[in-house]
Amino acid sequence: MKKLLLVLTVVAMASFLFVGCLGTGIIDNGDDNGNGDDVVVPVTMTIEDEKSIAGVTYVGCAKDVIVTFPEAVEPGYIVSVGVKEWDDEDQEYDYYCFDDAIPNTDRTIWTIDEWSCDLSDCEAICLIAWVAHPCCPGEEVALRVVTVDCDPPTLDLFVKFTDCADVCVDPDPCDPPVPGAYMEWTSRTTDICETTDCCEDDCSGDGPWSLVIDPDPCLGPCDEAPGEGCPVEGVIECGCLDYADTGEVCYYVDFSFEDNVGNALTSTWKLCFDTDSLVEFELGSRDDDGDYVAGPEIYPDADGWYQIYDDCTPILI
């Protein structure tokens, strides 16, 4: 209870006091009647991609932190962001992992690009903004209780290709076969007794996922499939992954699966087809410029499934 009261006291002070070396933080409403109804504006601190879920604020690691002041911070002062932690043994607060922020031209908005600290995944912390000057004691001006989510989601993922002529058991004789492949994917594995979905984020929760086939900056993708949460599964219909007229033709599939604060699991698949089947599946990635980076070639199991990710003990489909 003592710890909670201390935290609440600090939050209250940070919200309504902006004193000492820093100024009042009181904004004049312009009526000049002296009745004390001018507005007290607190210092605020926001974190890139923060998300509140069931009363808990989750933030990613290495995210931008922005501290906004109602008045300019005077020259000579610095603003930094760090962690405040209660030490049960010494019965006092410890402060660590500080990084200095950069101001805008009028010194009201201070930003740290990709603030990071060596924190455990899904750890709750007190993130504080601190203002200091060589001639004044440092002052805590804003506090946020947040839970850091550093790791992307995990899943098993299987992909399979079927010749479009074989998709329907009884094809329409008036509809000629499409010379290409039908692609399906799933994060679920099945045996005789059960179906298991290996797909989760154990902190902020699983978020959006997508597959984009052969993205072109001018022409756009040949096809794309967005989704949300688990399971990660779907199909790309015939008409996109066409077979080569002669030789081989290759396509690229960009896969992404995010949690709720933007941590992403990504890969790029290189798929090469000859005139009637898939002949190469390479599991690659993209560099910072968006160019494809080659990876290992992968091979199907006896039932034709390619396993892209293996984060659970796999059960053969």
N, C-alpha and C positions, 0 to 999 in steps of 0.2 A: 504494500500500500504506500509506503514511504517513497519507493521508486516511482510509482505512478504519479503521486502528488508532485514530485520534483519535475517530472517530464511535463505535466500539465502547467506547472508554474512557468517553466521555460517557454513553452508554446505561447502562453498568455503574454509574457513579457516581450517575446519576439513579435507578437502581433500588434501590440499597442504602444510599445516604447521604441523610440528611435532617437536616443538621447546622447548626452555626453559629447564626444568628439564628432558625432555623425549628424547632428541636427534633430529637429523635432519630429519630422515625418507627418506634420499636420498640414493639410491642404486648406487654404483659405477659401471659403465658399463665396466670398465677394460681397456679403451683405453689410459688413462693418458695423454690426449692431452689438458686438461684444458679448453675446449671450452664450458663447462657448459651443456653438453648434457646428464649428468647422469639422471637416471630415478627417479622421485618423486613417491613413492608408498604410497597411502593413507592407513589409518587404515580402516578396513572393519568390518561391523557387519551384521551377518546373523541370521535369526530366523527359527527354525525348522518348516517345513511344510508351510512356507510362500508361498503365491500365489498371482500373480498379475493378476487382472481382470479389463479390461477397464481402465487401468491406476491407479487403486487403489491397494495397497499392503495389503492383509489381512493376519492376523496371529491369531493363536489360543491362548487361555489363557493357562497358565502353560506350556509353551513350552521352549525348550532349546535355549539360546542365546549365540552365539559364536562371540567373538571379536578377530580379527587377526591383529597383528602388523608386520610391515616390519622388525623391529629390536626388540631385547629382551627388555622388560621393566625391568629397573634396580631393584635390590633387595631393599626392603624398600618401594616400591611403591605398591599401590593396584589399581585394576581396578574394577569398579562397573558400573551397568546399572540401569537407572531410567528414570523418565518422566520429561520433560521440558514443562512448560505451561506458556503462556503469561497472565499476570494479567492486565486486562484493567483498573482497578481502580487505582492500584499503578504504572502503566506504567513500569512494569519490569517483568522479568521472575521468576517463582517459580520452585523449584526443589523438587521432592518427590519420594517416593516409590523406594529407591535405595536398591540394593542387591549386595554383593561382588561376584566377579567371582573367579574361581580357575584356576591357570595357568598350562600349560604343563611343562615338564622338562626344556625346553629352554626359557620359559617365553614369547613366541610369540603368543600363542593361549590361550585365557582365556574363560572359559565356566561357565555359570550359568545353572544348571539343573532346568528346569521347573520354569523359572521366572514368577512371577504372581503379580498382583496388583488388588485392589478392583476397577474395571473399569466397566463402563456401556457397555452392549453389543452393538457392532457396533460403538464404540466410536473411533474417530481419535485421535491419540496421537503422540507427538514427543518423540521417544525413543532414549536416548543418552547413549554413553559410556563415562565414566569419569575416569581420572587417577589422583591420589592424593598421596601426601607424607607429613608427619608431618612438614617438613621444606620448602615445596613449596605450593603455591596455587594450588588448583585443576584445571585441564584443561579438557575441553570437546574435545574429539578427533574423535568422529563419531556421526552422527545423521541419524535416519531413521524416516520418516513419515509413520506410519502404522495405519491400522484400526483393532481393536481387535474384534474377533468373539468368544464369549464364550459359546454360546448355540448350542446344536445339532439341526438338522432339526425336524420338526413336521409333523405329518400325522395322518389320520385315516387309519386303516388297518383291513381288513376283510378277513377271511380264511374259505374255505368251502371244504368238502370232499364228493366225489361221489363214489359209488361202481363201480369198473371197468367194471362189467358186464352191467352197465347202461349207460356208456359213449356214445356209439353209439346207435342211434335209431334203425338202421337195421344192427345188427352185422353180420359179416361173419360167416356162419354156420361151415366153416372149421377152424375157429380160436376160440378155446374154451375160455370162460371167464377167466380173470386173477383174482385169489383170493386175491384181495387187493383193495386199495383206490387210487383215482385220486385226487390231491390237487390243488386248485386254490386260488389265493389271489389278492387283489386289494385295492388301496387307494381311489378308486372312488366310490361315492354313487349316487344312481339314484332314482328319483321318476318319476311320470308320465310326469312332465313338463321339467325336466332338469337333467343333470349329472354334479356332482361337484367333482373336485379332491382336496381333502384336503391333500396337500403334498407340503411343501415349506421350504426353509431356507431364512429368510429375511435379511441376511447379505452377507456372501461370496457366497451363492447359494448352491443348492442341488447337491450332488455328487454321488458316487457309493453306491450301495446297494447289498446285497446278502442274499440268503438262502442256508444253507448247512445242509443236512439231515444226521444225525447219523455219525458225523465225528469220525474216528478211527485213532489214531496216526500210526498204522501199516497198516491197510487195506485201509484207505482213506474213503471219504464220499460215501454213497450209491447213492447220487445225489446232484447236486448243481445248483443254478440258479443265475448268476450275472446280474446286471443291472446298468443303469446310469440315474440319474435324475428322474423326475416325468413324468407319474404316476409310482408308485411302483406296478407292477402287473405281473402275469405270471402263469405258471402251472408246476407241477411235474407230469409227465406221469406215467401210470401204470407200475409196475415192481419194484418199490422201497419200497413203504409202503404196504408190504404184510401182509395179515391177519395171525393170529396164527394158527398153525395146531391143537393145543389144548390149553386151558387156555388163557393166554394173552401174547402179545409181545409189547414192548415199543420202540419207536424211539425218538431221540432228534433232534430238528431243531434249528440251530443257525441263528438268524436274525440280520443283521446290516445295518444301513442306516447312511451315513456320509455326512457332508457338505464339502466344498472345502478346508478346512484347518484341517480336521481330527476329528472334534467333532462328536461323534457317538452316535446314539440311538441304543441300543442292547437289545436283550432278547433271552431266550432259551425256546423252547416249548417242553414239554414232551407229546408225543402222544401214547396212549395205545389202541391196537386193540384186540378184541377177534376173533373168527373164521369168523365173517362176518360184523363187523362194528367197528367204533371208539367208545370206551366206556369211555375214559378219556382224557381231554385236560387241562394240567397244564401249567400256564404261569410263568416260572422261570427265572434263570439267571446263570451266571458263576462267580465263585470267582477268585481271583488272580492266583490260581494254575490251573484254567481251569476246576475245578470240578463243577458239576451241583448243584445249590442251589434251593430247592423247592420253589414254589410260589403258588398263589391261583388257584383253579380250575375254569375254565370259561365254559360257557354253550352257546349253539347256540340259535339264534332267531327262529321264526316260519318257516323261509325259509332255515334254516340250516347253517347260517353264524355265525362264531365266531368273535367277535370284539376284536382285540388285542390292538389297540390304539384308543383313542377317543380325538383328539386334536381340532376337529371342532364340531359344532352341527350336530349330525348324522342324515342322512335321510335314512330311511329303504330301503334296496336294494329290 
